[in-house]
Each structure stands twice: as C-alpha cells, then as structure tokens.
Amino acid sequence: MFFLESTSYDPAYNLALEEYIFKNLPSEESCFMLWQNDHTIVVGKHQNTIEEINLPYVKEHGITVVRRLSGGGSVYHDLGNINFTFISGTIHIGKLNMQIFCQPVVRVLESLGVKAQIHGRNDITINGKKFSGNSQYIKNDRVMHHGTLMFDSDLSVVEKALKVAADKIESKGIKSIRSRITNIRPHLAEDMGLDEFKDVLIKNIIREEDLKEYSLSSSDILEIQKLKEQKYDTWEWNYGHSPAFSIQKQRRIEGCGKLEISMEVKDGIIMAYESHGDYFGNGDTKELKALIVGCPFNEEALLITFKDFNIDSCYSHLSKEDFISLLLY
C-alpha cells in the first residue's frame, strides 16, 4: 500500500488528485491518502447543490463548493478537519462496504481513549454524535473510500453553511440528513494538536499496513492540474450536474408588491419560469421569458443576460440586481 499526503488546501485540486490516483494507480496496488480543504462544502455526486447550501452565507464567507465522485450527503471542510482516502481493489470487500475502511480509524481513536462507533450506513460517532461522514465510489473493480475526521472544526460554520434557505425546493436529488455533530479533540484522553493527531493516525495505519511513500511526477501533477481546471473548477460540474429541480419563492417588495415566482431547472439551466402576485408591471413578458429560459442558473450568467434589459417594465420598482438576487437566494 502507498501513502500520499496532499500539501494543497485547494478542494478542486484534492478531488482531482483523488480521481487521478484512483484511475491511474496500478490495479494490484492500494493507496492511503490524507488531505485537507480550507473552507469548503463538498456535495455528493447525486445531490442538488443549490438545495444543500446556504448560498448567501457561502458567498459572503468565501466558502468553496465542489462536487465529488461518490454519492452520499454534503459535508463541510475546514483546516480543523482531516480527510482520509483508501483506494484499492474490490475483490476483498465485495459490494459497497464502509465498515472495512472505517475500522482502522476506530482503532486509532480507541488507542487515544476515544470510544468511537461505526453508526448507520456511513457515519462514525462518539456518544451518538457524528464526527466522520464516509462515502464510496466503485468502478472497474476498484473502490475509493473517503471520509472526514472533524478534529477541531468550527461547528458553528458547519451549521450555517449547510443551512437550507426557507424557500420550498423540490428536487430529485438525495437530501442530506442533518446529524448532531462533534469534534474529536474534546474526547481525547490527553489533549493534542491536529498535527500531532495526524502523526498518530499515520503511524497507526502504517503499523497495520506496509506503506510506501507515493511520489507524484511532474507529468502526474500536470494531468491533475488539467483535471482540476476542466472538471472540479467548473460551474458545470459543481452546480450544473445537479438533478432537475423546481423552486418556488415569494417576496413582498416595497413599491412593487407581492411577487411569487416558480422555476424549473435541469442540468443547471432554467427551463421554465412563471410569476404571479399583486405587483405592478407587466410581469413575465415574452421578452423576459425569452431571456431567462435557457439561461444557466448562476449569478454571472444572469447578470450578462439581463445587462440591457429593463426589469422595471416587468416588475415596477424592482432593480435588476434585486431581481437576480430573488432568483438565486
């Protein structure tokens, strides 16, 4: 088994690194990875990104949002969290099997006086509180298992960043289950910092496996960077890949009146738009619909689309910026 620790805190790079190793590691080899992301929400492959995040909070606090290859729910990463990944063949585990890769983590924590348990389909908990969410991706007789280890994360940000807005969103995506959460650090028999904990984790895994350091070549790094830029840095993957969903919003706007809007979004594109209410103006005119239907559901695209359009003619006393904010937030 190889060992690889990423020195990058860029989530797009780290997910590209994971995928690259998964696809290019020789089939007879396995790999154990450690990596960290700074201020990031990672959504599951089948989730609706918009449904999973508190978009105004995410934007205000500069939190990066990325989509991973595996299923499951959304998780928040900061530098108080460590991510671990096992990549190996599936011959010894059969189908989806979380426990076989979670057990080494449980044993490490046990050696530090922490009684952790594997709970449900993919969580590791302490006293019923979740500190580790796990997921797997299986393809071509290979498995990639990754999990979080919240050692000393800011739990208040976790709650705010993943809080869904009050607007009703109906989606074919898989919704996250909000669990009670905790950090590892308060439960240690003897306190230690994150770097020390990381060293203990590595030494214990090494004790169980004959690990060799995995070195990336310059050509490896170029390919990882290309994958990062072409996939994990893109709106199309992180947002547009979301399943089809419908959204309804209702606002009362000073000078305009009550405005209710409904939209259908598929592959990140607005497919249908309607508005109702006691507002002044011509509402969802043919001209407005011609612009909005087919537009990507993101701020940059909407700003460009409505750059030369007079929103006030449709909704009196509603600015272009407030209209776009209403659509997105």
C-alpha positions as CSV (number, residue, x, y, z in Angstrom):
1,M,0.0,0.0,0.0
2,F,1.2,3.5,-0.9
3,F,0.8,6.6,1.3
4,L,0.2,10.1,-0.1
5,E,-0.4,13.3,1.8
6,S,-1.5,16.3,-0.2
7,T,0.2,19.6,0.6
8,S,-2.6,21.6,-1.1
9,Y,-5.7,23.0,0.7
10,D,-7.5,23.6,-2.6
11,P,-10.5,21.3,-2.8
12,A,-10.7,21.2,-6.6
13,Y,-7.1,20.1,-6.7
14,N,-7.5,17.5,-4.0
15,L,-10.6,15.9,-5.6
16,A,-8.7,15.9,-8.9
17,L,-5.8,14.2,-7.1
18,E,-8.1,11.6,-5.7
19,E,-9.6,10.8,-9.1
20,Y,-6.3,10.7,-10.8
21,I,-4.8,8.3,-8.3
22,F,-8.0,6.2,-8.5
23,K,-7.8,5.9,-12.3
24,N,-4.0,5.6,-12.7
25,L,-2.8,3.5,-9.7
26,P,-1.9,0.0,-10.9
27,S,-4.7,-2.4,-10.3
28,E,-2.7,-4.6,-7.9
29,E,-1.7,-1.6,-5.7
30,S,-3.6,0.3,-3.0
31,C,-3.2,3.8,-1.6
32,F,-4.0,5.6,1.7
33,M,-4.2,9.4,1.4
34,L,-4.6,12.3,3.8
35,W,-5.7,15.8,2.7
36,Q,-7.3,19.0,3.9
37,N,-9.5,21.6,2.4
38,D,-9.9,25.2,3.6
39,H,-13.5,26.5,4.0
40,T,-15.2,24.1,1.6
41,I,-18.6,22.4,1.1
42,V,-18.3,19.1,-0.7
43,V,-21.6,17.8,-2.1
44,G,-22.4,14.2,-3.1
45,K,-22.4,13.2,-6.7
46,H,-26.2,12.9,-6.9
47,Q,-27.2,15.9,-4.9
48,N,-28.7,19.2,-5.9
49,T,-26.1,21.8,-4.9
50,I,-28.5,24.7,-4.5
51,E,-30.6,22.7,-2.2
52,E,-27.7,21.7,0.0
53,I,-26.0,25.1,0.7
54,N,-26.9,28.4,2.3
55,L,-25.9,30.3,-0.8
56,P,-25.8,33.9,0.7
57,Y,-23.7,32.7,3.7
58,V,-21.4,30.7,1.4
59,K,-20.9,33.7,-0.9
60,E,-20.3,36.2,1.9
61,H,-17.8,34.0,3.7
62,G,-15.9,32.8,0.6
63,I,-16.7,29.1,1.0
64,T,-15.8,27.0,-2.0
65,V,-18.4,24.5,-3.2
66,V,-17.3,21.4,-5.1
67,R,-18.9,18.1,-6.1
68,R,-17.2,14.7,-5.5
69,L,-17.3,11.5,-7.5
70,S,-19.1,9.5,-4.7
71,G,-22.7,9.6,-3.5
72,G,-23.9,10.4,0.0
73,G,-24.6,13.8,1.7
74,S,-22.9,17.2,1.9
75,V,-20.0,17.9,4.3
76,Y,-18.2,21.0,5.4
77,H,-14.3,21.0,5.5
78,D,-12.0,23.5,7.2
79,L,-8.5,23.2,8.4
80,G,-9.7,21.7,11.7
81,N,-10.8,18.7,9.6
82,I,-8.7,15.9,8.1
83,N,-9.9,13.9,5.1
84,F,-8.7,10.3,4.6
85,T,-9.0,8.2,1.4
86,F,-8.4,4.5,0.8
87,I,-8.1,3.3,-2.8
88,S,-7.9,-0.4,-3.5
89,G,-9.4,-3.3,-5.5
90,T,-12.9,-4.5,-4.6
91,I,-12.1,-8.2,-4.7
92,H,-11.8,-8.4,-0.9
93,I,-14.8,-6.3,0.0
94,G,-17.5,-7.3,-2.5
95,K,-20.1,-4.6,-2.9
96,L,-20.4,-1.2,-1.1
97,N,-18.7,-1.8,2.3
98,M,-18.0,1.2,4.6
99,Q,-17.0,-0.7,7.7
100,I,-13.8,-2.3,6.4
101,F,-12.3,1.2,5.8
102,C,-13.7,2.8,9.0
103,Q,-12.4,0.2,11.4
104,P,-8.8,1.4,11.2
105,V,-9.9,4.9,12.2
106,V,-12.0,3.5,15.1
107,R,-8.9,1.5,16.4
108,V,-6.7,4.6,16.2
109,L,-9.2,6.6,18.3
110,E,-9.5,3.7,20.7
111,S,-5.7,3.9,21.3
112,L,-6.3,7.6,22.3
113,G,-9.0,6.9,24.8
114,V,-11.9,7.7,22.4
115,K,-14.8,5.3,22.2
116,A,-16.0,5.7,18.6
117,Q,-18.6,3.6,16.9
118,I,-19.5,3.0,13.2
119,H,-23.1,4.1,13.1
120,G,-25.7,3.5,10.4
121,R,-24.6,3.2,6.8
122,N,-21.7,5.6,6.7
123,D,-21.1,7.6,9.9
124,I,-18.6,7.3,12.7
125,T,-19.8,8.7,16.0
126,I,-18.8,9.5,19.6
127,N,-21.6,9.2,22.1
128,G,-24.1,9.3,19.3
129,K,-22.6,12.5,17.8
130,K,-21.2,12.4,14.3
131,F,-17.6,13.4,13.6
132,S,-17.0,11.4,10.4
133,G,-19.1,11.0,7.3
134,N,-17.9,8.4,4.7
135,S,-18.7,7.6,1.1
136,Q,-17.5,5.3,-1.6
137,Y,-17.1,5.2,-5.4
138,I,-16.8,1.9,-7.1
139,K,-15.9,1.4,-10.8
140,N,-14.0,-1.3,-12.8
141,D,-13.3,-3.5,-9.7
142,R,-11.8,-0.5,-7.9
143,V,-13.1,1.3,-4.8
144,M,-12.4,4.7,-3.5
145,H,-13.4,5.2,0.1
146,H,-13.1,8.7,1.7
147,G,-14.2,10.1,5.0
148,T,-14.0,13.3,7.1
149,L,-12.4,13.5,10.6
150,M,-13.6,16.6,12.3
151,F,-10.8,17.1,14.8
152,D,-11.2,20.8,15.7
153,S,-13.6,22.2,13.2
154,D,-15.7,25.4,13.7
155,L,-19.1,23.7,14.3
156,S,-21.0,27.0,14.1
157,V,-19.9,27.4,10.5
158,V,-20.9,23.8,9.7
159,E,-24.4,24.6,10.7
160,K,-24.7,27.9,9.0
161,A,-23.0,26.9,5.7
162,L,-25.2,23.8,5.2
163,K,-28.4,25.5,6.4
164,V,-31.0,25.5,3.6
165,A,-33.0,28.7,2.9
166,A,-36.7,28.7,3.8
167,D,-37.9,28.7,0.2
168,K,-39.5,25.5,-0.9
169,I,-37.2,23.5,-3.2
170,E,-38.4,20.2,-4.6
171,S,-35.7,18.0,-6.0
172,K,-35.0,14.6,-7.4
173,G,-31.6,14.8,-5.6
174,I,-30.8,13.0,-2.4
175,K,-31.2,15.2,0.7
176,S,-28.6,15.3,3.4
177,I,-29.6,14.1,6.8
178,R,-28.6,16.7,9.4
179,S,-27.0,14.8,12.3
180,R,-25.8,16.0,15.6
181,I,-22.1,16.6,15.3
182,T,-19.0,16.8,17.4
183,N,-15.2,17.2,17.2
184,I,-12.7,14.5,18.2
185,R,-10.5,16.8,20.2
186,P,-12.7,17.3,23.3
187,H,-13.0,13.5,23.7
188,L,-9.2,12.7,23.8
189,A,-7.8,11.2,27.0
190,E,-4.9,13.6,26.6
191,D,-5.1,16.8,24.6
192,M,-3.0,17.2,21.4
193,G,-2.9,19.4,18.3
194,L,-4.1,18.5,14.9
195,D,-0.6,17.8,13.5
196,E,0.2,15.5,16.4
197,F,-3.1,13.7,15.9
198,K,-2.3,13.4,12.2
199,D,1.1,11.8,13.0
200,V,-0.6,9.3,15.4
201,L,-3.1,8.4,12.6
202,I,-0.4,7.8,10.0
203,K,1.8,5.8,12.4
204,N,-1.1,3.5,13.4
205,I,-2.2,3.0,9.7
206,I,1.5,2.2,8.9
207,R,1.6,-0.2,11.7
208,E,-1.3,-2.1,10.1
209,E,-0.2,-1.8,6.5
210,D,3.3,-1.9,4.9
211,L,3.0,1.7,3.5
212,K,5.4,3.2,0.9
213,E,5.5,6.9,0.1
214,Y,3.8,7.7,-3.3
215,S,5.7,10.4,-5.3
216,L,4.0,12.4,-8.0
217,S,6.0,13.0,-11.1
218,S,5.9,16.3,-12.9
219,S,3.7,14.8,-15.6
220,D,1.3,13.5,-12.9
221,I,1.0,17.0,-11.5
222,L,0.3,18.4,-14.9
223,E,-2.5,15.9,-15.5
224,I,-4.0,16.5,-12.1
225,Q,-4.0,20.3,-12.7
226,K,-5.7,19.7,-16.1
227,L,-8.4,17.6,-14.4
228,K,-8.9,20.2,-11.8
229,E,-9.3,23.0,-14.3
230,Q,-11.5,21.1,-16.7
231,K,-13.8,19.5,-14.1
232,Y,-13.6,20.4,-10.5
233,D,-13.1,24.1,-11.0
234,T,-16.2,24.3,-13.3
235,W,-19.7,25.5,-12.6
236,E,-21.0,22.8,-14.9
237,W,-19.7,20.0,-12.6
238,N,-20.2,21.7,-9.2
239,Y,-23.7,23.2,-9.9
240,G,-24.9,22.2,-13.4
241,H,-24.5,18.5,-12.7
242,S,-27.3,18.8,-10.2
243,P,-30.5,16.8,-10.9
244,A,-33.6,18.5,-12.1
245,F,-35.5,20.5,-9.5
246,S,-38.3,23.0,-9.1
247,I,-38.2,26.1,-6.9
248,Q,-40.9,28.4,-5.7
249,K,-40.3,31.8,-4.0
250,Q,-42.4,34.5,-2.5
251,R,-41.4,38.1,-1.6
252,R,-43.1,41.3,-0.8
253,I,-41.0,44.2,-2.4
254,E,-41.5,47.8,-1.4
255,G,-43.1,49.8,-4.2
256,C,-43.6,46.6,-6.3
257,G,-45.9,44.4,-4.3
258,K,-46.1,40.7,-3.7
259,L,-44.1,38.6,-6.2
260,E,-44.3,34.8,-6.4
261,I,-42.0,33.0,-8.9
262,S,-41.6,29.4,-9.9
263,M,-38.8,27.9,-11.9
264,E,-37.9,24.5,-13.3
265,V,-34.1,23.9,-13.5
266,K,-32.4,21.0,-15.3
267,D,-28.7,20.4,-15.8
268,G,-28.2,23.8,-14.2
269,I,-30.3,25.5,-16.9
270,I,-33.6,27.4,-16.2
271,M,-36.2,25.5,-18.3
272,A,-39.4,27.2,-17.2
273,Y,-40.3,30.5,-15.4
274,E,-43.6,31.9,-14.2
275,S,-44.5,34.8,-11.9
276,H,-47.7,35.8,-10.0
277,G,-48.7,38.3,-7.4
278,D,-50.2,41.8,-6.8
279,Y,-47.1,43.6,-8.2
280,F,-47.2,46.5,-10.6
281,G,-45.8,46.0,-14.0
282,N,-46.2,43.6,-17.0
283,G,-44.8,40.5,-15.2
284,D,-43.3,37.6,-17.0
285,T,-43.5,39.0,-20.5
286,K,-42.5,37.1,-23.6
287,E,-39.3,39.2,-23.8
288,L,-38.3,38.3,-20.2
289,K,-39.1,34.6,-20.6
290,A,-37.1,34.5,-23.9
291,L,-34.1,35.7,-21.9
292,I,-34.5,33.7,-18.7
293,V,-35.5,30.3,-20.2
294,G,-32.3,28.6,-21.3
295,C,-30.0,30.8,-19.1
296,P,-27.7,29.0,-16.6
297,F,-28.8,29.2,-13.0
298,N,-25.9,31.3,-11.7
299,E,-25.3,35.0,-11.0
300,E,-22.7,35.7,-13.6
301,A,-24.8,34.3,-16.5
302,L,-27.9,36.1,-15.2
303,L,-26.1,39.5,-14.9
304,I,-24.9,39.1,-18.5
305,T,-28.3,38.0,-19.8
306,F,-30.2,41.0,-18.2
307,K,-27.4,43.5,-18.8
308,D,-29.5,45.6,-21.3
309,F,-33.0,44.5,-20.2
310,N,-35.3,46.9,-18.3
311,I,-36.6,44.8,-15.4
312,D,-38.7,47.8,-14.2
313,S,-41.0,47.3,-17.2
314,C,-42.0,43.9,-15.9
315,Y,-41.8,44.5,-12.1
316,S,-42.2,48.1,-11.1
317,H,-39.6,49.4,-8.6
318,L,-37.6,46.1,-8.7
319,S,-33.9,46.6,-9.6
320,K,-32.0,44.2,-11.9
321,E,-29.7,43.2,-9.0
322,D,-32.6,42.6,-6.6
323,F,-34.4,40.5,-9.3
324,I,-31.4,38.3,-9.8
325,S,-30.9,38.0,-6.0
326,L,-34.5,36.9,-5.7
327,L,-34.0,34.2,-8.3
328,L,-30.9,32.8,-6.7
329,Y,-31.3,33.4,-3.0
